[in-house]
Amino acid sequence: MTSVVRVACAALVAASLAACASAPAAQPDLTPPPRRPVDAKTQLEYGNPPPPPPGRY
C-alpha cells in the first residue's frame, strides 16, 4: 500500500513540474493598426484628412 502512495506522490510531483515548465502564453499585440491611405474620391468629397491626434498623455 505504501508503494502505491509513493507512486501517486511521485506522479503528482512530476505533473506539477511539467505544468511549471511549460512556456507562458504569448502577449497580445496592442499596437494600433496603420492608418488607411485616403483615396482620391474621399479627398474630393471631404477635403484633406485631418491631422492625426496628438499622442496620449
CHARMM-style PDB file with segment names, atoms N, HN, CA, C and O in Angstrom:
ATOM      1  N   MET     1       0.822  -1.193   0.000  1.00  0.00      PROA
ATOM      2  CA  MET     1       0.000   0.000   0.000  1.00  0.00      PROA
ATOM      3  C   MET     1       0.863   1.254   0.000  1.00  0.00      PROA
ATOM      4  O   MET     1       0.515   2.245  -0.641  1.00  0.00      PROA
ATOM      5  N   THR     2       1.984   1.220   0.712  1.00  0.00      PROA
ATOM      6  HN  THR     2       2.267   0.415   1.233  1.00  0.00      PROA
ATOM      7  CA  THR     2       2.832   2.412   0.766  1.00  0.00      PROA
ATOM      8  C   THR     2       3.484   2.682  -0.582  1.00  0.00      PROA
ATOM      9  O   THR     2       3.755   3.837  -0.913  1.00  0.00      PROA
ATOM     10  N   SER     3       3.737   1.645  -1.362  1.00  0.00      PROA
ATOM     11  HN  SER     3       3.517   0.708  -1.093  1.00  0.00      PROA
ATOM     12  CA  SER     3       4.330   1.871  -2.683  1.00  0.00      PROA
ATOM     13  C   SER     3       3.333   2.581  -3.600  1.00  0.00      PROA
ATOM     14  O   SER     3       3.738   3.374  -4.450  1.00  0.00      PROA
ATOM     15  N   VAL     4       2.059   2.314  -3.443  1.00  0.00      PROA
ATOM     16  HN  VAL     4       1.730   1.671  -2.752  1.00  0.00      PROA
ATOM     17  CA  VAL     4       1.036   2.988  -4.239  1.00  0.00      PROA
ATOM     18  C   VAL     4       0.997   4.468  -3.883  1.00  0.00      PROA
ATOM     19  O   VAL     4       0.851   5.313  -4.767  1.00  0.00      PROA
ATOM     20  N   VAL     5       1.127   4.790  -2.604  1.00  0.00      PROA
ATOM     21  HN  VAL     5       1.246   4.104  -1.886  1.00  0.00      PROA
ATOM     22  CA  VAL     5       1.136   6.181  -2.162  1.00  0.00      PROA
ATOM     23  C   VAL     5       2.374   6.882  -2.696  1.00  0.00      PROA
ATOM     24  O   VAL     5       2.292   8.029  -3.137  1.00  0.00      PROA
ATOM     25  N   ARG     6       3.528   6.208  -2.663  1.00  0.00      PROA
ATOM     26  HN  ARG     6       3.595   5.277  -2.305  1.00  0.00      PROA
ATOM     27  CA  ARG     6       4.765   6.808  -3.170  1.00  0.00      PROA
ATOM     28  C   ARG     6       4.668   7.057  -4.674  1.00  0.00      PROA
ATOM     29  O   ARG     6       5.103   8.103  -5.155  1.00  0.00      PROA
ATOM     30  N   VAL     7       4.116   6.129  -5.404  1.00  0.00      PROA
ATOM     31  HN  VAL     7       3.763   5.279  -5.014  1.00  0.00      PROA
ATOM     32  CA  VAL     7       3.960   6.304  -6.854  1.00  0.00      PROA
ATOM     33  C   VAL     7       2.992   7.452  -7.139  1.00  0.00      PROA
ATOM     34  O   VAL     7       3.215   8.239  -8.059  1.00  0.00      PROA
ATOM     35  N   ALA     8       1.943   7.548  -6.371  1.00  0.00      PROA
ATOM     36  HN  ALA     8       1.762   6.909  -5.624  1.00  0.00      PROA
ATOM     37  CA  ALA     8       0.974   8.631  -6.557  1.00  0.00      PROA
ATOM     38  C   ALA     8       1.617   9.986  -6.256  1.00  0.00      PROA
ATOM     39  O   ALA     8       1.405  10.955  -6.986  1.00  0.00      PROA
ATOM     40  N   CYS     9       2.397  10.050  -5.187  1.00  0.00      PROA
ATOM     41  HN  CYS     9       2.569   9.263  -4.594  1.00  0.00      PROA
ATOM     42  CA  CYS     9       3.089  11.297  -4.852  1.00  0.00      PROA
ATOM     43  C   CYS     9       4.113  11.658  -5.921  1.00  0.00      PROA
ATOM     44  O   CYS     9       4.237  12.826  -6.290  1.00  0.00      PROA
ATOM     45  N   ALA    10       4.846  10.666  -6.421  1.00  0.00      PROA
ATOM     46  HN  ALA    10       4.745   9.718  -6.122  1.00  0.00      PROA
ATOM     47  CA  ALA    10       5.824  10.921  -7.477  1.00  0.00      PROA
ATOM     48  C   ALA    10       5.127  11.413  -8.747  1.00  0.00      PROA
ATOM     49  O   ALA    10       5.632  12.312  -9.419  1.00  0.00      PROA
ATOM     50  N   ALA    11       3.993  10.842  -9.074  1.00  0.00      PROA
ATOM     51  HN  ALA    11       3.583  10.111  -8.527  1.00  0.00      PROA
ATOM     52  CA  ALA    11       3.237  11.287 -10.243  1.00  0.00      PROA
ATOM     53  C   ALA    11       2.725  12.707 -10.056  1.00  0.00      PROA
ATOM     54  O   ALA    11       2.725  13.494 -11.002  1.00  0.00      PROA
ATOM     55  N   LEU    12       2.292  13.040  -8.857  1.00  0.00      PROA
ATOM     56  HN  LEU    12       2.292  12.401  -8.088  1.00  0.00      PROA
ATOM     57  CA  LEU    12       1.814  14.390  -8.569  1.00  0.00      PROA
ATOM     58  C   LEU    12       2.949  15.403  -8.693  1.00  0.00      PROA
ATOM     59  O   LEU    12       2.760  16.478  -9.261  1.00  0.00      PROA
ATOM     60  N   VAL    13       4.122  15.067  -8.165  1.00  0.00      PROA
ATOM     61  HN  VAL    13       4.275  14.193  -7.703  1.00  0.00      PROA
ATOM     62  CA  VAL    13       5.281  15.966  -8.270  1.00  0.00      PROA
ATOM     63  C   VAL    13       5.692  16.121  -9.731  1.00  0.00      PROA
ATOM     64  O   VAL    13       5.992  17.232 -10.167  1.00  0.00      PROA
ATOM     65  N   ALA    14       5.710  15.040 -10.487  1.00  0.00      PROA
ATOM     66  HN  ALA    14       5.466  14.137 -10.133  1.00  0.00      PROA
ATOM     67  CA  ALA    14       6.088  15.107 -11.896  1.00  0.00      PROA
ATOM     68  C   ALA    14       5.082  15.951 -12.690  1.00  0.00      PROA
ATOM     69  O   ALA    14       5.469  16.719 -13.571  1.00  0.00      PROA
ATOM     70  N   ALA    15       3.810  15.804 -12.378  1.00  0.00      PROA
ATOM     71  HN  ALA    15       3.496  15.180 -11.663  1.00  0.00      PROA
ATOM     72  CA  ALA    15       2.797  16.596 -13.082  1.00  0.00      PROA
ATOM     73  C   ALA    15       2.915  18.077 -12.751  1.00  0.00      PROA
ATOM     74  O   ALA    15       2.744  18.923 -13.630  1.00  0.00      PROA
ATOM     75  N   SER    16       3.205  18.400 -11.502  1.00  0.00      PROA
ATOM     76  HN  SER    16       3.344  17.713 -10.788  1.00  0.00      PROA
ATOM     77  CA  SER    16       3.347  19.809 -11.132  1.00  0.00      PROA
ATOM     78  C   SER    16       4.598  20.421 -11.757  1.00  0.00      PROA
ATOM     79  O   SER    16       4.584  21.588 -12.149  1.00  0.00      PROA
ATOM     80  N   LEU    17       5.681  19.646 -11.854  1.00  0.00      PROA
ATOM     81  HN  LEU    17       5.693  18.698 -11.536  1.00  0.00      PROA
ATOM     82  CA  LEU    17       6.880  20.148 -12.525  1.00  0.00      PROA
ATOM     83  C   LEU    17       6.631  20.350 -14.011  1.00  0.00      PROA
ATOM     84  O   LEU    17       7.118  21.321 -14.590  1.00  0.00      PROA
ATOM     85  N   ALA    18       5.894  19.466 -14.626  1.00  0.00      PROA
ATOM     86  HN  ALA    18       5.498  18.677 -14.155  1.00  0.00      PROA
ATOM     87  CA  ALA    18       5.592  19.607 -16.047  1.00  0.00      PROA
ATOM     88  C   ALA    18       4.712  20.829 -16.300  1.00  0.00      PROA
ATOM     89  O   ALA    18       4.862  21.500 -17.321  1.00  0.00      PROA
ATOM     90  N   ALA    19       3.809  21.118 -15.391  1.00  0.00      PROA
ATOM     91  HN  ALA    19       3.688  20.573 -14.561  1.00  0.00      PROA
ATOM     92  CA  ALA    19       2.944  22.285 -15.550  1.00  0.00      PROA
ATOM     93  C   ALA    19       3.732  23.575 -15.401  1.00  0.00      PROA
ATOM     94  O   ALA    19       3.438  24.555 -16.085  1.00  0.00      PROA
ATOM     95  N   CYS    20       4.712  23.598 -14.534  1.00  0.00      PROA
ATOM     96  HN  CYS    20       4.951  22.802 -13.978  1.00  0.00      PROA
ATOM     97  CA  CYS    20       5.516  24.803 -14.337  1.00  0.00      PROA
ATOM     98  C   CYS    20       6.518  25.000 -15.466  1.00  0.00      PROA
ATOM     99  O   CYS    20       6.934  26.130 -15.720  1.00  0.00      PROA
ATOM    100  N   ALA    21       6.909  23.953 -16.135  1.00  0.00      PROA
ATOM    101  HN  ALA    21       6.571  23.035 -15.928  1.00  0.00      PROA
ATOM    102  CA  ALA    21       7.939  24.049 -17.161  1.00  0.00      PROA
ATOM    103  C   ALA    21       7.391  24.476 -18.511  1.00  0.00      PROA
ATOM    104  O   ALA    21       8.174  24.765 -19.416  1.00  0.00      PROA
ATOM    105  N   SER    22       6.082  24.526 -18.681  1.00  0.00      PROA
ATOM    106  HN  SER    22       5.446  24.291 -17.946  1.00  0.00      PROA
ATOM    107  CA  SER    22       5.533  24.904 -19.982  1.00  0.00      PROA
ATOM    108  C   SER    22       5.758  26.388 -20.228  1.00  0.00      PROA
ATOM    109  O   SER    22       5.896  27.168 -19.286  1.00  0.00      PROA
ATOM    110  N   ALA    23       5.794  26.774 -21.499  1.00  0.00      PROA
ATOM    111  HN  ALA    23       5.681  26.140 -22.264  1.00  0.00      PROA
ATOM    112  CA  ALA    23       6.057  28.159 -21.885  1.00  0.00      PROA
ATOM    113  C   ALA    23       4.857  29.035 -21.525  1.00  0.00      PROA
ATOM    114  O   ALA    23       3.716  28.577 -21.597  1.00  0.00      PROA
ATOM    115  N   PRO    24       5.101  30.283 -21.140  1.00  0.00      PROA
ATOM    116  CA  PRO    24       3.984  31.183 -20.831  1.00  0.00      PROA
ATOM    117  C   PRO    24       3.231  31.564 -22.107  1.00  0.00      PROA
ATOM    118  O   PRO    24       3.757  31.443 -23.214  1.00  0.00      PROA
ATOM    119  N   ALA    25       2.024  32.013 -21.936  1.00  0.00      PROA
ATOM    120  HN  ALA    25       1.597  32.110 -21.037  1.00  0.00      PROA
ATOM    121  CA  ALA    25       1.209  32.410 -23.078  1.00  0.00      PROA
ATOM    122  C   ALA    25       1.789  33.661 -23.728  1.00  0.00      PROA
ATOM    123  O   ALA    25       2.378  34.501 -23.047  1.00  0.00      PROA
ATOM    124  N   ALA    26       1.626  33.784 -25.030  1.00  0.00      PROA
ATOM    125  HN  ALA    26       1.148  33.102 -25.583  1.00  0.00      PROA
ATOM    126  CA  ALA    26       2.146  34.943 -25.756  1.00  0.00      PROA
ATOM    127  C   ALA    26       1.332  36.186 -25.394  1.00  0.00      PROA
ATOM    128  O   ALA    26       0.119  36.116 -25.192  1.00  0.00      PROA
ATOM    129  N   GLN    27       2.016  37.308 -25.320  1.00  0.00      PROA
ATOM    130  HN  GLN    27       3.000  37.365 -25.485  1.00  0.00      PROA
ATOM    131  CA  GLN    27       1.349  38.564 -25.004  1.00  0.00      PROA
ATOM    132  C   GLN    27       0.631  39.090 -26.245  1.00  0.00      PROA
ATOM    133  O   GLN    27       1.165  38.979 -27.349  1.00  0.00      PROA
ATOM    134  N   PRO    28      -0.561  39.656 -26.093  1.00  0.00      PROA
ATOM    135  CA  PRO    28      -1.276  40.178 -27.267  1.00  0.00      PROA
ATOM    136  C   PRO    28      -0.594  41.436 -27.805  1.00  0.00      PROA
ATOM    137  O   PRO    28       0.010  42.198 -27.050  1.00  0.00      PROA
ATOM    138  N   ASP    29      -0.698  41.639 -29.100  1.00  0.00      PROA
ATOM    139  HN  ASP    29      -1.189  41.020 -29.713  1.00  0.00      PROA
ATOM    140  CA  ASP    29      -0.128  42.816 -29.747  1.00  0.00      PROA
ATOM    141  C   ASP    29      -1.090  43.981 -29.575  1.00  0.00      PROA
ATOM    142  O   ASP    29      -2.196  43.959 -30.114  1.00  0.00      PROA
ATOM    143  N   LEU    30      -0.672  45.008 -28.820  1.00  0.00      PROA
ATOM    144  HN  LEU    30       0.227  45.025 -28.382  1.00  0.00      PROA
ATOM    145  CA  LEU    30      -1.549  46.132 -28.505  1.00  0.00      PROA
ATOM    146  C   LEU    30      -1.279  47.360 -29.367  1.00  0.00      PROA
ATOM    147  O   LEU    30      -1.842  48.421 -29.100  1.00  0.00      PROA
ATOM    148  N   THR    31      -0.442  47.250 -30.386  1.00  0.00      PROA
ATOM    149  HN  THR    31       0.015  46.388 -30.604  1.00  0.00      PROA
ATOM    150  CA  THR    31      -0.180  48.395 -31.247  1.00  0.00      PROA
ATOM    151  C   THR    31      -1.369  48.614 -32.171  1.00  0.00      PROA
ATOM    152  O   THR    31      -1.958  47.651 -32.662  1.00  0.00      PROA
ATOM    153  N   PRO    32      -1.728  49.874 -32.412  1.00  0.00      PROA
ATOM    154  CA  PRO    32      -2.882  50.129 -33.279  1.00  0.00      PROA
ATOM    155  C   PRO    32      -2.535  49.809 -34.734  1.00  0.00      PROA
ATOM    156  O   PRO    32      -1.370  49.879 -35.123  1.00  0.00      PROA
ATOM    157  N   PRO    33      -3.526  49.463 -35.526  1.00  0.00      PROA
ATOM    158  CA  PRO    33      -3.258  49.168 -36.936  1.00  0.00      PROA
ATOM    159  C   PRO    33      -2.861  50.450 -37.671  1.00  0.00      PROA
ATOM    160  O   PRO    33      -3.229  51.540 -37.234  1.00  0.00      PROA
ATOM    161  N   PRO    34      -2.127  50.346 -38.766  1.00  0.00      PROA
ATOM    162  CA  PRO    34      -1.741  51.548 -39.520  1.00  0.00      PROA
ATOM    163  C   PRO    34      -2.964  52.202 -40.155  1.00  0.00      PROA
ATOM    164  O   PRO    34      -3.960  51.543 -40.453  1.00  0.00      PROA
ATOM    165  N   ARG    35      -2.863  53.505 -40.354  1.00  0.00      PROA
ATOM    166  HN  ARG    35      -2.054  54.041 -40.112  1.00  0.00      PROA
ATOM    167  CA  ARG    35      -3.974  54.234 -40.960  1.00  0.00      PROA
ATOM    168  C   ARG    35      -4.080  53.892 -42.433  1.00  0.00      PROA
ATOM    169  O   ARG    35      -3.069  53.722 -43.114  1.00  0.00      PROA
ATOM    170  N   ARG    36      -5.295  53.793 -42.920  1.00  0.00      PROA
ATOM    171  HN  ARG    36      -6.117  53.932 -42.367  1.00  0.00      PROA
ATOM    172  CA  ARG    36      -5.503  53.511 -44.332  1.00  0.00      PROA
ATOM    173  C   ARG    36      -5.218  54.771 -45.147  1.00  0.00      PROA
ATOM    174  O   ARG    36      -5.544  55.875 -44.710  1.00  0.00      PROA
ATOM    175  N   PRO    37      -4.619  54.620 -46.316  1.00  0.00      PROA
ATOM    176  CA  PRO    37      -4.399  55.805 -47.145  1.00  0.00      PROA
ATOM    177  C   PRO    37      -5.730  56.337 -47.668  1.00  0.00      PROA
ATOM    178  O   PRO    37      -6.671  55.576 -47.893  1.00  0.00      PROA
ATOM    179  N   VAL    38      -5.794  57.644 -47.857  1.00  0.00      PROA
ATOM    180  HN  VAL    38      -5.030  58.262 -47.675  1.00  0.00      PROA
ATOM    181  CA  VAL    38      -7.016  58.276 -48.343  1.00  0.00      PROA
ATOM    182  C   VAL    38      -6.988  58.245 -49.861  1.00  0.00      PROA
ATOM    183  O   VAL    38      -6.001  58.646 -50.479  1.00  0.00      PROA
ATOM    184  N   ASP    39      -8.067  57.772 -50.457  1.00  0.00      PROA
ATOM    185  HN  ASP    39      -8.869  57.446 -49.955  1.00  0.00      PROA
ATOM    186  CA  ASP    39      -8.111  57.714 -51.919  1.00  0.00      PROA
ATOM    187  C   ASP    39      -8.568  59.053 -52.497  1.00  0.00      PROA
ATOM    188  O   ASP    39      -8.990  59.941 -51.757  1.00  0.00      PROA
ATOM    189  N   ALA    40      -8.485  59.194 -53.811  1.00  0.00      PROA
ATOM    190  HN  ALA    40      -8.143  58.472 -54.413  1.00  0.00      PROA
ATOM    191  CA  ALA    40      -8.787  60.459 -54.478  1.00  0.00      PROA
ATOM    192  C   ALA    40     -10.250  60.848 -54.308  1.00  0.00      PROA
ATOM    193  O   ALA    40     -10.553  62.028 -54.136  1.00  0.00      PROA
ATOM    194  N   LYS    41     -11.156  59.888 -54.351  1.00  0.00      PROA
ATOM    195  HN  LYS    41     -10.910  58.929 -54.490  1.00  0.00      PROA
ATOM    196  CA  LYS    41     -12.580  60.206 -54.223  1.00  0.00      PROA
ATOM    197  C   LYS    41     -12.877  60.786 -52.843  1.00  0.00      PROA
ATOM    198  O   LYS    41     -13.629  61.753 -52.722  1.00  0.00      PROA
ATOM    199  N   THR    42     -12.295  60.205 -51.819  1.00  0.00      PROA
ATOM    200  HN  THR    42     -11.684  59.420 -51.917  1.00  0.00      PROA
ATOM    201  CA  THR    42     -12.513  60.708 -50.460  1.00  0.00      PROA
ATOM    202  C   THR    42     -11.948  62.110 -50.317  1.00  0.00      PROA
ATOM    203  O   THR    42     -12.557  62.958 -49.665  1.00  0.00      PROA
ATOM    204  N   GLN    43     -10.794  62.366 -50.917  1.00  0.00      PROA
ATOM    205  HN  GLN    43     -10.299  61.677 -51.447  1.00  0.00      PROA
ATOM    206  CA  GLN    43     -10.222  63.711 -50.835  1.00  0.00      PROA
ATOM    207  C   GLN    43     -11.102  64.722 -51.554  1.00  0.00      PROA
ATOM    208  O   GLN    43     -11.246  65.854 -51.091  1.00  0.00      PROA
ATOM    209  N   LEU    44     -11.693  64.330 -52.680  1.00  0.00      PROA
ATOM    210  HN  LEU    44     -11.575  63.410 -53.056  1.00  0.00      PROA
ATOM    211  CA  LEU    44     -12.572  65.259 -53.395  1.00  0.00      PROA
ATOM    212  C   LEU    44     -13.845  65.536 -52.605  1.00  0.00      PROA
ATOM    213  O   LEU    44     -14.328  66.668 -52.589  1.00  0.00      PROA
ATOM    214  N   GLU    45     -14.398  64.510 -51.948  1.00  0.00      PROA
ATOM    215  HN  GLU    45     -14.006  63.590 -51.961  1.00  0.00      PROA
ATOM    216  CA  GLU    45     -15.657  64.693 -51.229  1.00  0.00      PROA
ATOM    217  C   GLU    45     -15.484  65.392 -49.887  1.00  0.00      PROA
ATOM    218  O   GLU    45     -16.303  66.233 -49.517  1.00  0.00      PROA
ATOM    219  N   TYR    46     -14.429  65.054 -49.158  1.00  0.00      PROA
ATOM    220  HN  TYR    46     -13.764  64.370 -49.458  1.00  0.00      PROA
ATOM    221  CA  TYR    46     -14.290  65.554 -47.790  1.00  0.00      PROA
ATOM    222  C   TYR    46     -13.108  66.480 -47.602  1.00  0.00      PROA
ATOM    223  O   TYR    46     -12.933  67.009 -46.505  1.00  0.00      PROA
ATOM    224  N   GLY    47     -12.296  66.701 -48.603  1.00  0.00      PROA
ATOM    225  HN  GLY    47     -12.438  66.271 -49.495  1.00  0.00      PROA
ATOM    226  CA  GLY    47     -11.112  67.532 -48.449  1.00  0.00      PROA
ATOM    227  C   GLY    47      -9.968  66.711 -47.883  1.00  0.00      PROA
ATOM    228  O   GLY    47     -10.061  65.491 -47.756  1.00  0.00      PROA
ATOM    229  N   ASN    48      -8.914  67.384 -47.553  1.00  0.00      PROA
ATOM    230  HN  ASN    48      -8.838  68.376 -47.655  1.00  0.00      PROA
ATOM    231  CA  ASN    48      -7.759  66.688 -46.995  1.00  0.00      PROA
ATOM    232  C   ASN    48      -8.116  66.095 -45.630  1.00  0.00      PROA
ATOM    233  O   ASN    48      -8.906  66.683 -44.891  1.00  0.00      PROA
ATOM    234  N   PRO    49      -7.547  64.947 -45.293  1.00  0.00      PROA
ATOM    235  CA  PRO    49      -7.861  64.344 -43.988  1.00  0.00      PROA
ATOM    236  C   PRO    49      -7.314  65.210 -42.854  1.00  0.00      PROA
ATOM    237  O   PRO    49      -6.318  65.911 -43.032  1.00  0.00      PROA
ATOM    238  N   PRO    50      -7.956  65.164 -41.699  1.00  0.00      PROA
ATOM    239  CA  PRO    50      -7.462  65.957 -40.559  1.00  0.00      PROA
ATOM    240  C   PRO    50      -6.117  65.412 -40.078  1.00  0.00      PROA
ATOM    241  O   PRO    50      -5.791  64.249 -40.315  1.00  0.00      PROA
ATOM    242  N   PRO    51      -5.351  66.247 -39.411  1.00  0.00      PROA
ATOM    243  CA  PRO    51      -4.062  65.761 -38.900  1.00  0.00      PROA
ATOM    244  C   PRO    51      -4.300  64.686 -37.836  1.00  0.00      PROA
ATOM    245  O   PRO    51      -5.359  64.654 -37.209  1.00  0.00      PROA
ATOM    246  N   PRO    52      -3.326  63.818 -37.636  1.00  0.00      PROA
ATOM    247  CA  PRO    52      -3.501  62.773 -36.618  1.00  0.00      PROA
ATOM    248  C   PRO    52      -3.610  63.399 -35.229  1.00  0.00      PROA
ATOM    249  O   PRO    52      -3.035  64.458 -34.980  1.00  0.00      PROA
ATOM    250  N   PRO    53      -4.335  62.760 -34.338  1.00  0.00      PROA
ATOM    251  CA  PRO    53      -4.494  63.311 -32.981  1.00  0.00      PROA
ATOM    252  C   PRO    53      -3.148  63.295 -32.249  1.00  0.00      PROA
ATOM    253  O   PRO    53      -2.275  62.484 -32.559  1.00  0.00      PROA
ATOM    254  N   PRO    54      -2.993  64.189 -31.284  1.00  0.00      PROA
ATOM    255  CA  PRO    54      -1.743  64.206 -30.526  1.00  0.00      PROA
ATOM    256  C   PRO    54      -1.587  62.907 -29.717  1.00  0.00      PROA
ATOM    257  O   PRO    54      -2.563  62.212 -29.434  1.00  0.00      PROA
ATOM    258  N   GLY    55      -0.355  62.605 -29.360  1.00  0.00      PROA
ATOM    259  HN  GLY    55       0.438  63.169 -29.590  1.00  0.00      PROA
ATOM    260  CA  GLY    55      -0.086  61.386 -28.586  1.00  0.00      PROA
ATOM    261  C   GLY    55      -0.793  61.411 -27.250  1.00  0.00      PROA
ATOM    262  O   GLY    55      -1.139  62.467 -26.720  1.00  0.00      PROA
ATOM    263  N   ARG    56      -0.993  60.231 -26.729  1.00  0.00      PROA
ATOM    264  HN  ARG    56      -0.712  59.374 -27.160  1.00  0.00      PROA
ATOM    265  CA  ARG    56      -1.666  60.138 -25.423  1.00  0.00      PROA
ATOM    266  C   ARG    56      -0.720  60.570 -24.325  1.00  0.00      PROA
ATOM    267  O   ARG    56       0.444  60.173 -24.286  1.00  0.00      PROA
ATOM    268  N   TYR    57      -1.233  61.374 -23.454  1.00  0.00      PROA
ATOM    269  HN  TYR    57      -2.179  61.696 -23.486  1.00  0.00      PROA
ATOM    270  CA  TYR    57      -0.529  61.839 -22.272  1.00  0.00      PROA
ATOM    271  C   TYR    57       0.738  62.526 -22.691  1.00  0.00      PROA
ATOM    272  OT1 TYR    57       1.493  63.001 -21.841  1.00  0.00      PROA
TER     273      TYR     57
END
